[in-house]
Amino acid sequence: MNYEFKNGLKTIGIALGVSFFSIFVYSKFENGPKNMVVQTQKPIAKYANMAAVPAISTDFTEAAERSISAVVHVKVKVNVQNNLNSGNPFFDFFFGEGQMEPQPVEGSGSGVIISADGYIVTNNHVVEKSKNIEVVLNDKRSFKANVVGVDPTTDLALIKIDAKDLPILSFGNSDDLRVGEWVLAVGNPFNLSTTVTAGIVSAKARGIGIINSNQRSKLGIESFIQTDAAVNPGNSGGALVNTRGELVGINTAIASPTGAYAGYSFAVPVSIVKKVVGDIIEFGEVQRAVLGVQIADITSELAKEKDLKQLDGAYIAEVLEGGSAAQAGLKKGDIITSIENTDVKSVSELQEQISQFRPGAKINVIYVRDGKTKNVVVTLKNRLGNTEVVKKGSKSGLELLGAEFKPVGNDIKSRLGIGYGLQVTSLSEGKLQDAGVRPGYIIVKINDYKITSIDDLKKALQNIDGGLFISGIYPNGRTGYLAIDPEE
């Protein structure tokens, strides 16, 4: 074989070998498993998934079951006098009242059983001036109820029925409630049997001015829990409960242009309820402690006017002479920021904290003066300026009048042409409020006593012989004379 022929065979052999090898390799991959893993670089970017949040149970059945049996229907009958006069108490005093026969009116509300032997909490406005009170339990049993005591300054009342082994609602902790927390409103709206609605806590320590406007007083304590649970006429005095079935408030009011539920309802927190109920049971009267100051919320306008560096706290607009705050060294212009280690951001929060103490209690007050934080221990007094316990039926002296006073300022003396007098700064339940007196009224004389100071007023009231004839004047110059019978 020649050389060229041999090289041709060699080339053909190599080509055939490469071809057979290629066919072998291809057949292995083509006929083999198809789940091949291809490793690539991990991507840097990821989808933005929502953060996992634990689901909160919205099953209220257990809380509702605990509450329904302890919430009652309160039915009342009130005799309403139809007056044919102007409604002005001074006009009535001098010219008498033209009246028709009293007309019976029926009303209703709700109540919460707090003791197995029949103590029931409701609103003062539910039972106020009632002549007959009927309580209907959830099991349809009916009882006659008696009023044990009332507190108009918080719109609370305690009534009692003669029964045993009743279901009760346990007190919860309203201070621990958080905005956004679920709550239930349990009551008897529109004369229906016990009804449960649900909502959330919309706000805390809310003041809406309803108690003060109804009392013609500045002593109303408003620190409501605001919710969006549906509350309607008839729910007043009913229970606001947490998801554990504990009482955290007494439903009291709604904000509505129509008188029916429109989105907001308000409850007295149980922190206030416990104090009021405890005092009424123990003493027959609420032992109200006061700081002896006039306070205001810090608005942006007030902060600008007074050059204040903060918006949180309760601003002291006036310190009453001889009061608890004055004796502790607090001054006009101070800003109270804490009571007993609880932050105070508004007037409502301050009122709620003070309302939990009795006269004689020593409390730690943190305040800001000239930008510096200070603290002081304050011994709380009652409205009479002492720390004594006031028992039911023992009203006399200043408490009989039901007012707080301050000496008349020189500018008012000059303008009215008077040399002395005590000015009413606020009113609570008492003879002056009953007579139609409003804050600003100046007492000049009681019987034959000139009233130049609190001591003069106390002496005049200690020497009552028969009735009181009060000579006074309003800041607008209008005179007002009052005849008061202390025994009525």
C-alpha positions as CSV (number, residue, x, y, z in Angstrom):
1,M,0.0,0.0,0.0
2,N,1.4,3.3,-0.8
3,Y,1.9,6.1,1.7
4,E,-1.0,8.3,0.6
5,F,-3.5,5.4,0.8
6,K,-2.5,4.7,4.4
7,N,-2.9,8.3,5.5
8,G,-6.4,8.3,4.0
9,L,-7.5,5.2,6.0
10,K,-6.1,6.7,9.2
11,T,-8.1,9.9,8.7
12,I,-11.3,8.0,8.0
13,G,-10.7,5.9,11.2
14,I,-10.3,8.9,13.4
15,A,-13.4,10.5,12.0
16,L,-15.4,7.4,12.6
17,G,-14.1,7.1,16.1
18,V,-15.1,10.7,17.0
19,S,-18.5,10.2,15.4
20,F,-19.2,7.0,17.5
21,F,-18.0,8.7,20.7
22,S,-20.3,11.7,20.0
23,I,-23.3,9.5,19.4
24,F,-22.6,7.6,22.6
25,V,-22.3,10.7,24.8
26,Y,-25.5,12.2,23.2
27,S,-27.5,9.1,23.8
28,K,-26.5,9.0,27.5
29,F,-27.8,12.6,28.1
30,E,-30.8,12.2,25.9
31,N,-32.1,9.0,27.5
32,G,-31.0,9.8,31.1
33,P,-33.0,11.5,33.9
34,K,-34.3,15.0,33.1
35,N,-34.1,16.5,36.7
36,M,-30.7,18.0,36.3
37,V,-29.8,20.7,38.9
38,V,-28.3,23.9,37.5
39,Q,-26.6,25.9,40.2
40,T,-26.8,29.7,39.7
41,Q,-25.9,32.7,41.9
42,K,-28.5,33.6,44.5
43,P,-30.4,36.8,43.7
44,I,-29.8,39.8,45.9
45,A,-33.3,41.3,45.7
46,K,-36.3,39.6,47.4
47,Y,-40.1,40.1,47.4
48,A,-41.3,42.5,50.1
49,N,-43.5,40.2,52.2
50,M,-45.7,41.5,55.1
51,A,-44.2,41.0,58.6
52,A,-45.8,38.2,60.5
53,V,-48.1,39.5,63.2
54,P,-49.8,37.1,65.7
55,A,-53.5,37.0,65.1
56,I,-55.6,38.3,68.0
57,S,-58.7,36.3,68.8
58,T,-62.0,38.2,68.2
59,D,-64.1,35.5,69.9
60,F,-66.0,37.5,72.6
61,T,-68.4,34.7,73.5
62,E,-66.8,34.0,76.9
63,A,-66.6,37.6,77.9
64,A,-70.2,38.1,76.8
65,E,-71.5,35.1,78.8
66,R,-69.8,36.4,82.0
67,S,-71.3,39.9,81.5
68,I,-74.9,39.3,80.4
69,S,-76.1,37.8,83.7
70,A,-74.6,40.6,85.8
71,V,-76.1,43.5,83.8
72,V,-79.6,44.6,84.8
73,H,-82.4,46.7,83.5
74,V,-83.2,49.7,85.7
75,K,-86.7,51.2,85.4
76,V,-87.5,54.4,87.1
77,K,-90.5,56.7,87.7
78,V,-90.1,60.4,88.2
79,N,-92.7,63.0,89.0
80,V,-92.0,66.0,86.8
81,Q,-93.3,69.4,87.9
82,N,-94.8,71.5,85.0
83,N,-93.8,75.1,86.0
84,L,-95.7,78.0,84.4
85,N,-92.9,80.5,85.0
86,S,-89.7,81.6,83.5
87,G,-87.5,79.0,85.1
88,N,-85.5,81.7,86.9
89,P,-85.0,80.7,90.6
90,F,-84.8,84.4,91.6
91,F,-88.1,85.1,89.8
92,D,-89.7,82.1,91.5
93,F,-88.4,83.2,94.9
94,F,-90.0,86.6,94.8
95,F,-93.1,85.8,92.8
96,G,-93.8,82.2,93.5
97,E,-94.3,79.3,91.2
98,G,-97.3,78.6,89.1
99,Q,-97.6,74.8,88.8
100,M,-99.7,72.1,87.4
101,E,-100.0,68.7,89.1
102,P,-96.8,66.7,89.0
103,Q,-96.8,64.3,86.0
104,P,-95.3,60.8,86.3
105,V,-92.6,60.0,83.7
106,E,-91.0,56.7,83.2
107,G,-87.4,56.2,82.2
108,S,-84.9,53.4,82.0
109,G,-81.3,52.6,82.0
110,S,-78.9,49.8,82.9
111,G,-76.9,48.7,86.0
112,V,-74.1,46.4,86.9
113,I,-74.2,43.9,89.8
114,I,-71.0,44.2,91.8
115,S,-71.8,42.1,94.9
116,A,-73.7,38.8,95.4
117,D,-76.0,40.5,98.0
118,G,-77.4,43.1,95.6
119,Y,-75.2,46.2,95.3
120,I,-75.6,47.6,91.8
121,V,-73.7,50.5,90.1
122,T,-75.5,52.7,87.6
123,N,-75.4,56.4,86.5
124,N,-76.7,59.2,88.7
125,H,-78.7,60.6,85.8
126,V,-80.6,57.3,85.6
127,V,-81.9,57.4,89.1
128,E,-81.8,61.1,89.9
129,K,-85.0,62.4,91.5
130,S,-86.7,59.0,91.0
131,K,-89.5,58.0,93.3
132,N,-89.6,54.4,92.3
133,I,-86.8,52.1,91.1
134,E,-87.4,48.6,89.7
135,V,-84.5,46.3,88.7
136,V,-85.1,43.5,86.3
137,L,-82.5,40.8,86.2
138,N,-81.4,38.9,83.0
139,D,-83.4,35.9,84.2
140,K,-86.5,38.2,84.3
141,R,-86.8,38.4,88.1
142,S,-87.8,41.8,89.3
143,F,-86.9,43.7,92.5
144,K,-87.5,47.0,94.1
145,A,-84.3,49.0,94.6
146,N,-83.2,51.7,97.0
147,V,-80.6,54.4,96.4
148,V,-77.6,53.9,98.7
149,G,-75.7,57.0,97.5
150,V,-75.0,59.2,94.5
151,D,-72.1,61.2,93.3
152,P,-73.1,63.8,90.7
153,T,-69.5,64.9,90.1
154,T,-68.8,61.6,88.4
155,D,-72.4,60.8,87.4
156,L,-72.4,57.6,89.4
157,A,-74.9,56.0,91.8
158,L,-75.1,53.0,94.0
159,I,-78.4,51.2,94.4
160,K,-79.3,48.0,96.2
161,I,-81.8,45.2,95.9
162,D,-82.7,42.6,98.5
163,A,-81.4,39.4,96.9
164,K,-78.7,36.8,97.4
165,D,-76.3,34.7,95.4
166,L,-76.4,37.1,92.4
167,P,-74.0,36.9,89.5
168,I,-71.4,39.7,89.6
169,L,-68.8,41.3,87.3
170,S,-65.3,41.5,88.7
171,F,-63.4,44.8,88.6
172,G,-60.7,45.0,85.9
173,N,-58.0,47.6,85.6
174,S,-58.9,50.6,83.4
175,D,-55.4,52.0,83.8
176,D,-54.1,49.1,81.8
177,L,-56.5,49.6,78.9
178,R,-54.8,50.5,75.6
179,V,-56.1,52.4,72.7
180,G,-57.1,49.9,70.0
181,E,-58.0,47.2,72.5
182,W,-61.3,45.4,72.1
183,V,-64.1,46.0,74.5
184,L,-67.8,45.1,74.9
185,A,-70.7,47.4,75.8
186,V,-73.4,45.5,77.7
187,G,-76.8,47.1,78.5
188,N,-80.5,47.5,77.7
189,P,-80.8,50.0,74.9
190,F,-84.3,51.1,73.8
191,N,-85.9,49.0,76.6
192,L,-84.6,45.8,74.9
193,S,-83.3,42.9,77.0
194,T,-79.6,42.7,77.6
195,T,-77.7,43.5,74.4
196,V,-74.0,43.2,73.7
197,T,-72.0,45.3,71.2
198,A,-68.3,45.4,70.5
199,G,-65.8,48.0,69.6
200,I,-62.3,49.3,70.4
201,V,-60.9,51.8,72.9
202,S,-60.8,55.0,70.8
203,A,-59.2,57.2,73.4
204,K,-58.6,57.5,77.1
205,A,-59.0,60.4,79.6
206,R,-61.5,62.2,77.5
207,G,-63.3,65.2,78.8
208,I,-66.5,66.2,77.0
209,G,-68.0,68.8,79.4
210,I,-71.3,66.9,79.9
211,I,-71.1,66.6,83.7
212,N,-70.1,70.3,84.3
213,S,-72.8,71.6,82.0
214,N,-75.5,69.5,83.7
215,Q,-74.3,70.6,87.2
216,R,-73.6,74.2,86.5
217,S,-70.4,73.4,88.2
218,K,-66.6,73.2,87.5
219,L,-66.1,70.2,89.9
220,G,-67.3,67.5,87.5
221,I,-64.7,64.8,87.1
222,E,-64.4,63.7,83.5
223,S,-61.8,61.2,82.3
224,F,-63.9,59.0,80.1
225,I,-62.9,55.9,78.1
226,Q,-64.0,56.7,74.6
227,T,-65.1,53.7,72.4
228,D,-66.8,53.0,69.2
229,A,-69.0,50.2,70.6
230,A,-72.6,51.0,69.8
231,V,-74.3,52.6,72.9
232,N,-77.8,54.0,72.7
233,P,-80.5,55.5,75.1
234,G,-81.0,52.8,77.8
235,N,-77.3,51.8,77.8
236,S,-76.5,54.4,80.5
237,G,-75.2,52.6,83.6
238,G,-74.3,49.5,81.7
239,A,-71.0,47.7,81.6
240,L,-67.9,48.2,79.5
241,V,-65.9,45.0,79.8
242,N,-62.6,43.8,78.4
243,T,-62.1,40.5,76.5
244,R,-61.6,38.7,79.8
245,G,-65.1,39.7,80.9
246,E,-63.9,42.2,83.6
247,L,-65.6,45.5,84.3
248,V,-63.5,48.4,83.1
249,G,-66.1,51.1,82.9
250,I,-69.7,52.3,83.3
251,N,-71.2,53.4,80.0
252,T,-72.5,57.0,80.5
253,A,-72.8,59.1,77.4
254,I,-72.8,59.3,73.7
255,A,-71.7,62.0,71.2
256,S,-74.5,62.3,68.8
257,P,-76.5,65.1,66.9
258,T,-79.6,62.9,66.9
259,G,-79.6,61.4,70.5
260,A,-78.9,57.9,69.1
261,Y,-75.5,56.2,68.5
262,A,-73.4,58.0,65.9
263,G,-70.0,56.5,66.4
264,Y,-68.7,57.5,69.8
265,S,-69.6,56.5,73.3
266,F,-68.0,57.3,76.7
267,A,-67.6,55.3,79.9
268,V,-66.5,56.3,83.5
269,P,-63.3,54.2,84.1
270,V,-63.5,51.6,86.8
271,S,-60.6,53.3,88.7
272,I,-63.1,56.0,89.6
273,V,-66.0,53.6,90.0
274,K,-64.2,51.6,92.7
275,K,-63.3,54.7,94.8
276,V,-66.9,56.2,94.6
277,V,-68.6,52.9,95.4
278,G,-66.1,52.1,98.3
279,D,-66.7,55.6,99.9
280,I,-70.5,55.3,99.6
281,I,-70.6,51.9,101.2
282,E,-68.2,52.8,104.0
283,F,-69.2,56.4,104.7
284,G,-72.5,57.1,102.9
285,E,-70.8,60.0,101.1
286,V,-68.0,60.2,98.6
287,Q,-64.8,61.5,100.3
288,R,-63.6,64.0,97.6
289,A,-60.0,65.2,97.8
290,V,-59.0,68.4,96.0
291,L,-55.7,70.0,95.2
292,G,-57.0,73.5,95.7
293,V,-56.0,74.7,92.2
294,Q,-57.7,75.9,89.0
295,I,-56.1,74.1,86.1
296,A,-56.1,74.2,82.3
297,D,-55.0,72.1,79.4
298,I,-52.0,73.4,77.6
299,T,-53.0,74.4,74.1
300,S,-50.6,75.9,71.6
301,E,-52.2,79.3,72.2
302,L,-51.7,79.0,76.0
303,A,-48.1,77.8,75.5
304,K,-47.4,80.8,73.2
305,E,-49.1,83.2,75.6
306,K,-47.3,81.9,78.7
307,D,-44.0,81.0,76.9
308,L,-44.3,77.4,77.9
309,K,-41.8,74.9,76.5
310,Q,-44.2,71.9,76.6
311,L,-47.7,70.9,75.7
312,D,-48.1,67.9,78.1
313,G,-49.3,68.4,81.6
314,A,-51.9,70.4,83.6
315,Y,-51.2,74.1,83.9
316,I,-52.0,75.7,87.2
317,A,-54.0,78.9,86.4
318,E,-54.8,79.7,90.0
319,V,-53.8,78.5,93.5
320,L,-56.6,78.8,96.1
321,E,-55.6,80.4,99.3
322,G,-55.1,77.9,102.2
323,G,-55.6,74.9,99.9
324,S,-53.5,71.7,99.7
325,A,-51.4,73.0,96.7
326,A,-50.7,76.4,98.3
327,Q,-49.5,74.8,101.6
328,A,-47.2,72.5,99.6
329,G,-45.6,75.4,97.8
330,L,-47.2,75.0,94.3
331,K,-47.6,78.2,92.5
332,K,-49.6,79.7,89.6
333,G,-47.8,78.9,86.3
334,D,-46.5,75.5,87.5
335,I,-47.2,72.5,85.2
336,I,-48.2,69.2,86.9
337,T,-46.8,66.3,85.0
338,S,-47.1,63.3,87.4
339,I,-49.2,62.1,90.3
340,E,-47.9,59.2,92.3
341,N,-45.6,58.1,89.5
342,T,-48.4,58.2,86.9
343,D,-47.9,60.5,84.0
344,V,-50.4,63.4,83.7
345,K,-50.8,64.9,80.2
346,S,-54.1,66.7,80.6
347,V,-56.6,68.1,83.0
348,S,-58.8,64.9,82.6
349,E,-55.8,62.7,83.5
350,L,-55.1,64.8,86.6
351,Q,-58.7,64.7,87.7
352,E,-58.8,60.9,87.3
353,Q,-55.7,60.4,89.5
354,I,-56.8,62.8,92.3
355,S,-60.3,61.3,92.3
356,Q,-58.8,58.0,93.5
357,F,-57.6,59.5,96.8
358,R,-59.3,60.6,100.0
359,P,-58.7,63.7,102.0
360,G,-55.7,63.2,104.2
361,A,-53.8,61.2,101.6
362,K,-50.2,62.3,101.0
363,I,-49.3,62.1,97.3
364,N,-46.1,62.8,95.4
365,V,-46.5,65.5,92.7
366,I,-44.0,66.1,90.0
367,Y,-44.2,69.5,88.3
368,V,-42.3,71.8,86.1
369,R,-41.4,75.4,87.1
370,D,-39.3,77.7,84.9
371,G,-38.2,74.7,82.8
372,K,-37.0,72.7,85.8
373,T,-38.6,69.5,87.0
374,K,-39.4,69.4,90.7
375,N,-41.3,67.2,93.1
376,V,-43.3,67.8,96.3
377,V,-45.4,65.8,98.7
378,V,-49.0,67.2,99.0
379,T,-51.4,66.5,101.7
380,L,-54.9,66.5,100.1
381,K,-57.8,68.2,101.8
382,N,-61.5,68.2,101.2
383,R,-63.5,71.2,99.9
384,L,-63.9,72.5,103.4
385,G,-60.2,72.9,103.8
386,N,-59.6,70.0,106.2
387,T,-58.9,66.2,106.1
388,E,-61.9,65.1,108.1
389,V,-64.3,62.3,107.0
390,V,-67.7,63.6,105.9
391,K,-70.5,61.2,106.7
392,K,-74.0,61.1,105.3
393,G,-76.4,63.6,106.8
394,S,-73.5,65.5,108.5
395,K,-73.4,68.4,106.0
396,S,-73.0,71.7,107.6
397,G,-71.0,74.9,107.2
398,L,-69.2,75.3,103.8
399,E,-70.2,71.9,102.7
400,L,-73.9,72.8,103.2
401,L,-73.4,75.6,100.6
402,G,-71.5,73.2,98.2
403,A,-69.0,75.7,96.8
404,E,-65.4,76.9,96.7
405,F,-64.5,80.5,97.2
406,K,-61.8,83.0,96.8
407,P,-61.4,86.6,98.0
408,V,-62.7,89.2,95.6
409,G,-60.0,90.9,93.6
410,N,-59.2,94.6,93.9
411,D,-60.3,95.2,90.3
412,I,-63.7,93.8,90.9
413,K,-64.1,95.7,94.2
414,S,-63.2,98.9,92.5
415,R,-65.6,98.3,89.6
416,L,-68.5,97.2,91.8
417,G,-67.9,99.7,94.5
418,I,-67.6,97.1,97.3
419,G,-65.0,96.8,100.0
420,Y,-65.2,93.1,100.7
421,G,-66.8,89.7,99.8
422,L,-66.1,86.1,98.8
423,Q,-66.5,85.0,95.2
424,V,-67.8,81.6,94.2
425,T,-65.3,79.8,92.0
426,S,-67.0,76.5,91.6
427,L,-70.2,74.7,92.7
428,S,-71.1,71.1,93.6
429,E,-74.2,69.6,95.2
430,G,-75.4,72.0,97.8
431,K,-77.7,74.9,98.7
432,L,-76.2,77.5,96.5
433,Q,-76.5,75.3,93.4
434,D,-80.0,74.4,94.3
435,A,-80.8,78.1,94.5
436,G,-79.5,78.7,91.0
437,V,-76.3,80.4,91.9
438,R,-73.5,80.4,89.3
439,P,-69.7,80.7,89.6
440,G,-68.8,84.4,89.9
441,Y,-71.4,85.2,92.5
442,I,-70.0,87.3,95.4
443,I,-71.3,86.8,98.9
444,V,-71.2,90.1,100.8
445,K,-73.3,89.3,103.9
446,I,-74.9,86.3,105.6
447,N,-77.7,87.5,107.9
448,D,-75.8,90.3,109.8
449,Y,-72.3,89.1,109.2
450,K,-70.0,90.8,106.8
451,I,-68.1,88.3,104.8
452,T,-64.5,89.3,104.2
453,S,-62.7,86.0,104.4
454,I,-63.3,82.2,104.6
455,D,-63.1,82.4,108.4
456,D,-65.9,85.0,108.4
457,L,-68.0,82.6,106.3
458,K,-67.3,79.7,108.6
459,K,-68.3,81.7,111.7
460,A,-71.5,82.9,110.0
461,L,-72.5,79.4,109.2
462,Q,-71.6,78.1,112.7
463,N,-74.0,80.7,114.2
464,I,-77.1,79.8,112.2
465,D,-80.3,80.6,114.1
466,G,-83.1,79.5,111.7
467,G,-82.6,80.3,108.1
468,L,-79.9,82.0,106.0
469,F,-80.4,85.3,104.2
470,I,-77.5,85.9,101.8
471,S,-76.8,89.3,100.2
472,G,-74.7,89.1,97.1
473,I,-73.8,90.5,93.7
474,Y,-72.7,89.2,90.4
475,P,-69.6,90.6,88.5
476,N,-72.0,92.3,86.0
477,G,-73.5,94.4,88.9
478,R,-76.7,92.4,89.2
479,T,-77.7,91.9,92.9
480,G,-79.0,88.6,94.1
481,Y,-80.6,87.8,97.5
482,L,-81.1,84.2,98.7
483,A,-83.2,82.8,101.5
484,I,-82.0,79.3,102.5
485,D,-83.5,76.8,104.9
486,P,-80.7,74.5,106.1
487,E,-83.2,71.9,107.3
488,E,-84.8,71.4,103.9
